[in-house]
Amino acid sequence: MPLVPRTDLTVSELCLGGNVFGWTADEPTSFAILDRYLDATPSTGAPFVDTAEMYGDGRSEQILGAWMAERGVRDRFVVATKASPGEKEHPLSAAEIRTAAERSLRNLRTDVIDLYYAHYDDDSTPLEETLTAFDELVQAGKVRHVAASNYSAARLTEALGTAERAGVTGYVALQTHYNLVERPAFEAELRDVVTTAGMGVLPYFALAKGFLTGKYRRGERIDSPRAQGAAAYVGERGDRVLAALGEVAADLGVPMAAVALRWLADQPAVVAPIASGRSVEQLADLLPMQDLVLTDEQRRRLDGASDS
């Protein structure tokens, strides 16, 4: 099972995205999704759920918190959430971070956040102020580890250096946009930064807004809030990637989504891809990735199809 580097967090190979809770999945459906995910997660790694302060203006956190409390499973889970910008003028100022953390702790009905992200960079606040505020939360026992989301290679490098010079807790992981059809932005620069720093990577949009499930193809209309985003990948290259995914999935007898997630999980520095389902049926297509093994030839086939 994967370990978030520089932490004691051993997690499942699939990180469940909580962005759908209270959005495209109502509370009963969210509870059913979480029940199924918990049942399907191997005992060797903790079930791992990712949410954020801004998802549904806190509703996602509230649903996750209510479910964990009702099931009595908080101590079995690794919970990640984020200090989000919202309408804040200086979202990563010390005061805003403290307020955001307290709100998330209340929403999640917990006394500690396992992995706490800066959701987006905030160049209006000095990095040392941000990192010191995060460090204070760690020292107070309210946060176990801190991480960055949506940082550029240059700013992530600067943040890591700032934490070292200031003698405060540094980022242990990066959440970034990365998948089989979105490779250059991460692989060109960010991968070298995180690898050199010994950080872990938690990719979001791991299924390219649903495109890599195979249901978005030329000429087909899909009723989904993500259809427009997925449609951006439709075209010659997208067709090539879906064809390769389909071949590998057929060879293995699993859904295409599971193959796309397994490819991503196998990439250097990746701890676990983040993916969500708005129903138990959608989640079922993701779960086989946890037991999947791709051959070198299958990985080469996928690499070749997705090369820019």
Secondary structure as UniProt FT lines:
FT   TURN            5..6
FT   STRAND          10..17
FT   TURN            19..20
FT   TURN            22..24
FT   HELIX           27..40
FT   TURN            43..44
FT   STRAND          46..50
FT   TURN            53..54
FT   HELIX           55..58
FT   HELIX           59..71
FT   HELIX           74..76
FT   STRAND          78..83
FT   TURN            86..87
FT   TURN            91..92
FT   HELIX           94..108
FT   STRAND          113..118
FT   TURN            123..124
FT   HELIX           127..139
FT   TURN            140..141
FT   STRAND          143..149
FT   HELIX           153..166
FT   STRAND          173..177
FT   TURN            180..181
FT   HELIX           184..185
FT   HELIX           186..190
FT   HELIX           191..197
FT   STRAND          200..204
FT   TURN            206..207
FT   HELIX           208..213
FT   TURN            218..219
FT   TURN            225..226
FT   HELIX           227..231
FT   TURN            232..233
FT   HELIX           236..252
FT   HELIX           256..265
FT   TURN            268..269
FT   STRAND          274..275
FT   HELIX           280..286
FT   HELIX           287..291
FT   HELIX           296..306
//
